[in-house]
Amino acid sequence: MRRSYQYRKLERRTRKPAELLLVPMIDIFTVLVTFLLMTAVFSRTVILQLNLPPPQTVFKEPPPGLQLEVMVRKDQLMVADRNSGPLHAVPNTAQGYDYDGLVEYLKFVKTKFPEKTEASILLEPDTAYDTLVQVMDHVRVFEAGEGANTVQAELFPDISIGDAPAPGTAPPGSPPSAAAPAAAHVASATPPAPANGKGARP
C-alpha cells in the first residue's frame, strides 16, 4: 500500500501538463462563421440617379392629363397622347427599332408624370411578336448602372395592347381637317358633263 502511494505521488510529479486542443475549436468557429454568413440578411441601399437626355435634345412637353400611347410602325416608334396626338417619333436605325431612343423619351415623360404607370402599346398589322415583347420590356422598366451595380427602374408597368390607327388618322378630340371642305368646294365648282356624253360646242 505504501509503495502504491509513493508510485502515484511520483507519477503526479512526472505527469505532463494538459495540452489545449485548438483543432476542434477551429472546426466549431468555421461552422459558426459559415452558418452566420448563410443566414445573414444583407441590406443594400440603392441610389438611383435618373439621367436626363442631353440639353441639345428637344423633347415636346407632354400635355396635362396625358394618356400615353406607344405606336409600333414599320419605320418608327411613335409616342403619342390619346387626346392631342403625336409627341415624339423615334425613327428606325440600320439595326432596326431604336429602343434606346424610346427609353430616353419615356424617361423624360416619367419625370413629368412620376405617379403615372399606365401606357398603351398600339400595333400595326403583321407586327412581329418579338417586337411586341421588346417594346413592352422597354416601356415597363429601364436598366441603370453597370455590371454588378445594374438595377431596374420602373417606367410604365401597367400596359394594355391595341391596334394602331392608320397613318394620318386624326386622334379623338382633335379639330376636323380643312381638307374635306376644300375638296367639296372644288367639286362643286366643276361643271357637270352633258347628258349625252358629248362635249358642248361653241
Secondary structure as UniProt FT lines:
FT   HELIX           2..14
FT   HELIX           23..39
FT   TURN            55..56
FT   TURN            64..65
FT   STRAND          68..72
FT   STRAND          76..81
FT   TURN            82..84
FT   STRAND          85..91
FT   TURN            94..95
FT   HELIX           99..112
FT   TURN            114..115
FT   STRAND          118..123
FT   TURN            125..126
FT   HELIX           129..140
FT   STRAND          141..144
FT   HELIX           147..149
FT   STRAND          151..154
FT   STRAND          158..163
FT   TURN            167..168
FT   TURN            172..173
FT   HELIX           179..189
FT   TURN            195..196
//
